[in-house]
Amino acid sequence: MQANNFEYRSYLKTELAQLYHPHLPSQYAMCKLRAWIRRCPGLHAQLYSHGEGKNDHSYTSRQVRLIVEYLDLP
């Protein structure tokens, strides 16, 4: 996606994973996105520093901004 088309909002985790990996089925896209997040210790720590749960089904807009900051736009 182009920078001016990406909307910083709350996303379902599968929805955001599919934006990063549109060619993969959602389950595999989620695994790949989680692996990328685990490889960025600073990102992983910040994602869940405000009480969000790792088992939540969505990322908040704050979390989406962090993910894009570390991993770039999808």
Backbone as a printed PyTorch tensor [residue, N CA C, xyz], in Angstrom:
tensor([[[  0.8360,  -1.1880,   0.0000],
         [  0.0000,   0.0000,   0.0000],
         [  0.8780,   1.2480,   0.0000]],

        [[  0.3900,   2.2910,  -0.5840],
         [  1.1150,   3.5550,  -0.5650],
         [  0.8740,   4.2480,   0.7660]],

        [[  1.8330,   5.0610,   1.1700],
         [  1.7670,   5.7340,   2.4640],
         [  0.5010,   6.5580,   2.6170]],

        [[  0.0670,   7.2080,   1.5620],
         [ -1.1030,   8.0740,   1.6920],
         [ -2.4120,   7.2860,   1.6990]],

        [[ -2.3880,   5.9860,   1.4390],
         [ -3.5940,   5.1720,   1.4580],
         [ -3.7370,   4.3520,   2.7350]],

        [[ -2.6860,   4.2500,   3.5180],
         [ -2.7430,   3.4330,   4.7240],
         [ -3.4170,   4.2180,   5.8320]],

        [[ -4.3830,   3.5920,   6.4720],
         [ -5.1310,   4.2410,   7.5460],
         [ -4.6560,   3.6870,   8.8930]],

        [[ -4.2080,   4.5740,   9.7730],
         [ -3.8050,   4.1750,  11.1190],
         [ -5.0590,   4.0900,  11.9680]],

        [[ -5.5000,   2.8630,  12.1830],
         [ -6.7100,   2.6050,  12.9550],
         [ -6.5590,   1.2400,  13.5990]],

        [[ -7.5310,   0.8390,  14.3520],
         [ -7.5390,  -0.4970,  14.9200],
         [ -7.7690,  -1.5130,  13.7910]],

        [[ -6.9950,  -2.5920,  13.8100],
         [ -7.1190,  -3.6520,  12.8140],
         [ -7.2490,  -4.9960,  13.5180]],

        [[ -8.0420,  -5.8850,  12.9620],
         [ -7.9800,  -7.2670,  13.3990],
         [ -6.5780,  -7.7650,  13.0880]],

        [[ -6.0400,  -8.6010,  13.9260],
         [ -4.6700,  -9.0770,  13.7140],
         [ -4.5430,  -9.7820,  12.3690]],

        [[ -5.5350, -10.5760,  12.0060],
         [ -5.4820, -11.2700,  10.7160],
         [ -5.5600, -10.2810,   9.5620]],

        [[ -6.3340,  -9.2230,   9.7440],
         [ -6.4750,  -8.2000,   8.6980],
         [ -5.1390,  -7.5100,   8.4350]],

        [[ -4.4390,  -7.1300,   9.4960],
         [ -3.1430,  -6.4680,   9.3400],
         [ -2.1070,  -7.4400,   8.7690]],

        [[ -2.1270,  -8.6650,   9.2400],
         [ -1.1930,  -9.6710,   8.7230],
         [ -1.3980,  -9.8710,   7.2210]],

        [[ -2.6360,  -9.8710,   6.7640],
         [ -2.9340, -10.0350,   5.3420],
         [ -2.4550,  -8.8410,   4.5290]],

        [[ -2.4200,  -7.6530,   5.1310],
         [ -1.8840,  -6.4900,   4.4240],
         [ -0.3830,  -6.6480,   4.1910]],

        [[  0.3130,  -7.2270,   5.1600],
         [  1.7470,  -7.4570,   5.0130],
         [  2.0560,  -8.6590,   4.1150]],

        [[  1.1710,  -9.6430,   4.1180],
         [  1.3980, -10.8820,   3.3590],
         [  0.1380, -11.2700,   2.5820]],

        [[ -0.2300, -10.5050,   1.5760],
         [ -1.4870, -10.7730,   0.8710],
         [ -1.4990, -12.0840,   0.0900]],

        [[ -0.3390, -12.6200,  -0.2040],
         [ -0.2380, -13.8480,  -0.9870],
         [ -0.3810, -15.1120,  -0.1300]],

        [[ -0.4010, -14.9650,   1.1990],
         [ -0.4850, -16.1150,   2.0970],
         [ -1.8870, -16.2610,   2.6880]],

        [[ -2.2950, -17.4820,   3.0000],
         [ -3.5440, -17.6640,   3.7590],
         [ -3.4200, -16.9600,   5.1110]],

        [[ -4.5180, -16.5250,   5.6750],
         [ -4.4810, -15.6980,   6.8850],
         [ -3.7250, -16.3590,   8.0370]],

        [[ -3.8570, -17.6600,   8.2150],
         [ -3.1590, -18.3530,   9.3030],
         [ -1.6440, -18.2180,   9.1520]],

        [[ -1.1380, -18.4030,   7.9450],
         [  0.3010, -18.3050,   7.7110],
         [  0.7740, -16.8530,   7.7430]],

        [[ -0.0590, -15.9460,   7.2820],
         [  0.2840, -14.5270,   7.3530],
         [  0.4330, -14.1030,   8.8100]],

        [[ -0.4600, -14.5920,   9.6760],
         [ -0.3740, -14.2850,  11.1110],
         [  0.9170, -14.8350,  11.7010]],

        [[  1.2680, -16.0690,  11.3700],
         [  2.5090, -16.6760,  11.8860],
         [  3.7230, -15.8470,  11.4750]],

        [[  3.7350, -15.4080,  10.2320],
         [  4.8690, -14.6330,   9.7160],
         [  4.9540, -13.2750,  10.4190]],

        [[  3.8110, -12.5960,  10.5880],
         [  3.8150, -11.2990,  11.2700],
         [  4.2520, -11.4560,  12.7210]],

        [[  3.7620, -12.4760,  13.4050],
         [  4.1770, -12.7150,  14.7940],
         [  5.6760, -12.9770,  14.8760]],

        [[  6.2190, -13.7050,  13.9190],
         [  7.6630, -13.9770,  13.9050],
         [  8.4470, -12.6780,  13.7340]],

        [[  7.9850, -11.8070,  12.8460],
         [  8.6580, -10.5170,  12.6520],
         [  8.6380,  -9.7100,  13.9540]],

        [[  7.4950,  -9.7140,  14.6300],
         [  7.3540,  -8.9530,  15.8750],
         [  8.2800,  -9.5210,  16.9450]],

        [[  8.3610, -10.8360,  17.0660],
         [  9.2440, -11.4600,  18.0590],
         [ 10.7120, -11.1310,  17.7960]],

        [[ 11.0790, -10.9180,  16.5520],
         [ 12.4720, -10.6120,  16.2130],
         [ 12.8430,  -9.1610,  16.5320]],

        [[ 11.8690,  -8.3560,  16.8970],
         [ 12.1010,  -6.9550,  17.2760],
         [ 11.7650,  -6.8040,  18.7580]],

        [[ 12.7270,  -7.0540,  19.6480],
         [ 12.4210,  -7.0230,  21.0750],
         [ 11.8120,  -5.6990,  21.5370]],

        [[ 12.2890,  -4.5880,  21.0040],
         [ 11.7230,  -3.2920,  21.3870],
         [ 10.2680,  -3.1740,  20.9910]],

        [[  9.9510,  -3.6460,  19.8140],
         [  8.5600,  -3.6160,  19.3380],
         [  7.7000,  -4.5100,  20.2060]],

        [[  8.1380,  -5.7060,  20.4480],
         [  7.3590,  -6.6600,  21.2420],
         [  7.0610,  -6.0900,  22.6260]],

        [[  8.0560,  -5.5060,  23.2520],
         [  7.8700,  -4.9320,  24.5890],
         [  6.8850,  -3.7670,  24.5640]],

        [[  6.9960,  -2.8950,  23.5740],
         [  6.1200,  -1.7240,  23.5020],
         [  4.6860,  -2.0810,  23.1230]],

        [[  4.5120,  -3.1310,  22.3260],
         [  3.1580,  -3.5020,  21.8940],
         [  2.2410,  -3.7930,  23.0670]],

        [[  2.7870,  -4.4090,  24.0900],
         [  1.9500,  -4.8610,  25.1980],
         [  2.2250,  -4.1100,  26.4930]],

        [[  2.7900,  -2.9150,  26.3940],
         [  3.1520,  -2.1410,  27.5790],
         [  1.9970,  -1.3170,  28.1570]],

        [[  0.8850,  -1.2380,  27.4550],
         [ -0.2500,  -0.4350,  27.9240],
         [ -1.4580,  -1.2920,  28.2790]],

        [[ -1.2260,  -2.5320,  28.6490],
         [ -2.3090,  -3.3900,  29.1110],
         [ -2.9990,  -4.2140,  28.0380]],

        [[ -2.5690,  -4.0710,  26.7820],
         [ -3.1650,  -4.8990,  25.7380],
         [ -2.6970,  -6.3340,  25.9390]],

        [[ -3.5480,  -7.2770,  25.5980],
         [ -3.2010,  -8.6780,  25.7610],
         [ -2.6710,  -9.2890,  24.4820]],

        [[ -1.7630, -10.2300,  24.6280],
         [ -1.2120, -10.9100,  23.4580],
         [ -2.2790, -11.7490,  22.7590]],

        [[ -3.3100, -12.1420,  23.4810],
         [ -4.3620, -12.9810,  22.9020],
         [ -5.5600, -12.1760,  22.3920]],

        [[ -5.4660, -10.8580,  22.4280],
         [ -6.5300, -10.0250,  21.8530],
         [ -6.6220, -10.3120,  20.3620]],

        [[ -7.7870, -10.1110,  19.7910],
         [ -7.9890, -10.3960,  18.3690],
         [ -7.6950,  -9.2080,  17.4700]],

        [[ -7.3820,  -8.0660,  18.0820],
         [ -7.1010,  -6.8810,  17.2640],
         [ -5.9450,  -6.0960,  17.8580]],

        [[ -5.3550,  -5.2670,  16.9930],
         [ -4.3300,  -4.3110,  17.4000],
         [ -5.0020,  -2.9480,  17.5050]],

        [[ -4.6450,  -2.1960,  18.5360],
         [ -5.1560,  -0.8420,  18.6670],
         [ -4.4360,   0.0570,  17.6580]],

        [[ -4.9500,   1.2510,  17.4610],
         [ -4.2770,   2.1750,  16.5440],
         [ -2.8700,   2.5050,  17.0410]],

        [[ -2.6740,   2.5510,  18.3610],
         [ -1.3380,   2.7740,  18.9250],
         [ -0.4030,   1.6310,  18.5370]],

        [[ -0.8790,   0.4150,  18.6450],
         [ -0.0660,  -0.7410,  18.2870],
         [  0.2400,  -0.7630,  16.7870]],

        [[ -0.7300,  -0.3900,  15.9750],
         [ -0.5240,  -0.3490,  14.5230],
         [  0.5620,   0.6620,  14.1830]],

        [[  0.5350,   1.8190,  14.8310],
         [  1.5830,   2.8190,  14.5930],
         [  2.9690,   2.2740,  14.9540]],

        [[  3.0580,   1.5560,  16.0640],
         [  4.3360,   0.9510,  16.4570],
         [  4.8020,  -0.0810,  15.4460]],

        [[  3.8960,  -0.9210,  15.0010],
         [  4.2540,  -1.9560,  14.0320],
         [  4.7680,  -1.3080,  12.7500]],

        [[  4.0850,  -0.3030,  12.2740],
         [  4.5150,   0.3860,  11.0480],
         [  5.8460,   1.1010,  11.2670]],

        [[  6.0440,   1.6550,  12.4530],
         [  7.3120,   2.3280,  12.7690],
         [  8.4860,   1.3490,  12.6830]],

        [[  8.3030,   0.1490,  13.1930],
         [  9.3750,  -0.8480,  13.1940],
         [  9.4780,  -1.6210,  11.8900]],

        [[  8.3400,  -1.9620,  11.2870],
         [  8.3510,  -2.8550,  10.1190],
         [  8.0890,  -2.1420,   8.8060]],

        [[  7.7700,  -0.8800,   8.8380],
         [  7.4300,  -0.0870,   7.6460],
         [  5.9800,  -0.3640,   7.2320]],

        [[  5.5260,   0.3540,   6.2590],
         [  4.1440,   0.1910,   5.7900],
         [  3.9620,  -1.1530,   5.1160]],

        [[  2.7750,  -1.7140,   5.2460],
         [  2.5140,  -2.9720,   4.5370],
         [  2.4720,  -2.7690,   3.0340]]])
